Amino acid sequence: MTTAGDPSPQSIRTGVEYIDSLRGRNLAVYLFGERVAEPVDHPVIRPSINAMAATYDAGPDDLDLATAPSNLTGEPVNRFLHVTTSAADLVAQGKMQRRLGQVTGTCFQRCVGMDGINSVFSITFDVDAAHGTDFHPRFRAWVAEMQRLNLVIGGAMTDVKGDRGKGPAGQADPDLFVRVVRRDERGLFISGAKAHQTGAINSHWLLVMPGQRLTENERDYAVVCALPVTAPGLTYVYGRQSCDSRSLEGDLDVGNAGFAGQEALVIFDEVFVPYEHVFLDGEFEYAGELVERFTAYHRRSYVCKAGVGDVLIGAAALAADYNGVPNASHIRDKLVEMAHLNETIYAAGIAASHEGHRTPAGNWEPDVLLANVCKQNVTRFPYEMGRLAQDLAGGNVVTLPSEQDWRHPEVGPLLDKYLRGRVDVPTEHRLRALRLIENMTLGRNAVGYLAESLHGAGSPQAQRVVIRRQVDLEAKKVLARRLAGIPPDAA
């Protein structure tokens, strides 16, 4: 197995080692109109790296969630690199994702790679069975090496798409979907761009996949492959996030100074991929099925938002406490409503895992209907929870003066006097709780908690299409006819 571009031949064991593995890679990363010399040390980028590092640093109570025995090697591996072999594995993924949401309060960026591994695992098996190819053993070998080195895999699926009314072959510019542009005896070369790439700059490898159904004349777009993020020809343009420049100013106004998510536009300019890292090459008829399997995993993965929701509920409860009204009936009722919505998200994701099924390849997939119900809940409930949190916080959540004013020798004492809530609670504690709510509902981490909850893993309408297709209305009509006394063959 060739691992050119890997940061180290040794397995990464801790968050510190992970951060060290990102240094000195000379990636072409652009942010605020400038090339970033060292992303690890950039104050806007570093919080997203910290969130990824948290996936390596499980506490003693989380070890069973963080690791699992590999079905490829038998060795314990990071659960984000694990191929699921049972419904219990799917459930453990969901519990791990909720726990990391609680720890970071944001998107920790590894679910796309995890879900991509499991989707491609079964698809390559099916393609080999039908066409006599050797994609599946190639993929198993690559995943086993990723497991051995404990690397981060970024899943690259969403194309920039151009004119949404046309497929890849109908675009004026063929590079608006990632495609094979040429090949030689060693491998193939791909060009195009992938949008909204979560954690791409913080990854070690990218798993490139098509993002929609393809036709026979779109074979060049039917490519699944893996490449190191350091591969020549890759350019990363960092996605701007609401309030991200506050990370350049201090920590109080940030709200969550330690952790953040990350998205980037990834541009491929004739990037070379050796054939040993190519796992689909022109088999266009499997592109749609791959997307459907991926979205089943990934829409179920949005149980992570329940962990982030736990943090928001806690922040709202703190704000009520610091305002001196924790026992007011309407306050308690709103917190109950937030908890109800949050647990409904989690329940659907865990149910989708429990109701999963075994594929012919031997790994387990979530229940498609329940996975889409989970994601449909996520497109709505975090917004209502955000509204309730802002309601509980009060107007100060959007009118607080800056940290510079708070630290000012003359104005600061006045703010301490007039912005205090309960007399026994330091004013700064109250300000920090309010800034956290702002961060999660309006600021930087609202990207992952709200907008990403709406559009990630497909739009709300995409889930409704799948739900309609999965719901067997005719079977339900049979149940109704029987109980209503209507003959089975009646109209």
C-alpha positions, 0 to 999 in steps of 0.5 A: 500500500502506497501512502505518499503524502501521509504525515508520519509512518506512526499511528496518531494516538492523541490530539496533540499528535494529531495537531503536530501531524498537520504542520509543515504540509505546505497546503495551498490554503487561502483565507481573507485573500491571502495564502495561509502560511501555516493553517495550524497557527492561524487563529481563525482556523485553529478552533476547527483543528481543536474540534477535530483533535477532540476526536482523538482524546476520549476520556475514560468513560468514552473509550468504548465509544471511541474505539472498536475492533476492526473487521479488517485487522482485528485491532482496535481502531478509531470509530471514525475509521471503523467499518460497522458490523452490527446494529450495535456499532451503528448505535455506538457511532450515534452515542459517540457523535452526541458525546463529541457534540457535548464536548465541542459544542460544534461540528467536529468534522469527521462524520463525512469520512466515516459515512463515506467509508461505510458507503463505499465499502458495500458499493465496491463489493457490489460492483466487483460482484457484477463486473469482476473488478477488484475495487473492493480489495483495493478499498479494504487495503486502503482503509486498513492502512488508514486505520493503522495510521489513525488518519483523518479522512475527509469525504468529498461528495458535493459538487459545485453543480453550476446550472442546477437544471442540468446534469454534469454532461449538460453544463457549459463548463464540464469542470463544475462536477469532478471528473476524470480528464485524462489517464495514463498507465499509472493512474488517472487525473481529476479536475473540478471542485467540491463545495462545502467540504467539512474539515477538508484542510484538517484531514489527511486524505480525501475520499472523492465520491460522485454526488448524484445519479449519472447517465451513460454519457457521464462515465467520466464523472463516475469516479470514487478515489482517495488522495492525500490532501497534500496532492499536487493540484489541490487548492483550498479556499476557506469558507467565511463564517459569521463572526469568525474574525472575532477570533482575532480579537480575544476570547470573550466575544467569541462565545466558544473560543476553543472549538469551531467547525470548518468548510472549504471549497476544494479545487482539483486541477488535474490531480493524479490518483494512482489506480490502487486508490481508485475504487469506481471508474466509469460504473455510472449505474452505481453512482445513485446507489452510492449517494443513497447509501451515503445519505442514509448513513450521513442523515442518521449521523446528525444525531451529533446535533443532539450533543450540540443541543445539550450545550445550548440547553445548558447555556439557556439554563445558565442565562435563566439562572444568572437572570435570577428566574430559574424557577419561573414556570414559563422558563422551565416550560421552555427548557422542557420544550428544548429538551423534548425537541433535542431528544426527538432528534436523538431518538430518530437517529438511534432508532435508525441505527437499531433498525439497520440491516446487513449488506452483502458486503458484511457491513451494516447500514441504518434504516433508510426511512428513519435516517431521513426522519432524523435529518428532517427533524434536524432541519427544523428543531435546532431553529426552534431551540435557537429561538427559545434560547434567545428568548430565555437569554433576553435582549443582551444576547445581541446588544452586549458591548465588546470585550474591549469595552469590558476591559476598558479601565473606565467603561469596564467598571460601569459595565460590571455594575449595570450588566450584572444579573444576580448579585452573587454571580460575577457579571463576566460569567453572565456575559460568557453565557450570553455570548455562547448562546449568540455563538450557537444561534447567530455566530460562528457555530450557528454555521454547524448548528443551524445552516448546516442542519438545514442543508447538510446531507441534502436539502429538506426536500431531498429527505422528503422525497426519500421518505415518500418513496420509503413509506408504503402507503398501499400497505397502510391502506390495507390496514385501514380497510381491514379495520374499517370493514372495507373489502380488501379489493375495494377502491 
